[in-house]
Amino acid sequence: MGRIITGVTSRFKAKSSLIAEANALREAIIMAKYLMLGKTIIESDSLILVQAVKSKGKIWEIDAILKDIFMLLNDLQDTGFTWTPREGNRLAHEIAARTSMESLGNQWRFTPPPHLKLQAL
């Protein structure tokens, strides 16, 4: 069973959901690297992205982002990726909803709210 250690929410414009997902994945890897987390599993609801990262594949639309991801992973030997269907990840949905309502704030990256911690269990 996993647990939330930290998180970040941010808004940015992307031309596609795949670009947005790839940027989010890159940010998660950067966070894992700087926090020196050790064994880490990063979830995404983008099956095509998870498959590309696991197989070191190429997707022209996100090629530059994938190159960044692969470079970052050279320093993180014990990091895995898993696909989680959108409907199976209530926690990600809750975070996205609260972000769009601007009710999370930036402090949650250091101290996740109790109701988010409970959902992770």
C-alpha positions, 0 to 999 in steps of 0.5 A: 500500500502506498502513501502520499509523501508530497505533491505539487499542483500547477497550471500550465497551457499544453496543446494536448493532454499527452503533453500535459501528462508528460510534463506532470510525469517529468515534474514528479521525477524531478521531485523524487530526485530532489527528495532522494526518495529511494524506491518510488512508483509513479502512477499515471492514467496515460497508458501511452505515456507509461508504455513509452517511458517503460520501453524507452519509446518515442512519441514525436509529440512529446519527444523532447519531454521524453528525452528529459525524462530518460536523462533524469531517470539515469540518476534514479535507478529504483523508480518504476511507473504504473498505469492506473485507470482514471476511474481507479485513482480517486485521489488524483481526481480529488487533487485536480478538482481542488486545484481547479477550485483553488482550495488546496494552496501551495502548503500541501506540498509539505503537509498534505491535508488529512483527507488526502492522506486518508484517501491514499491508504 
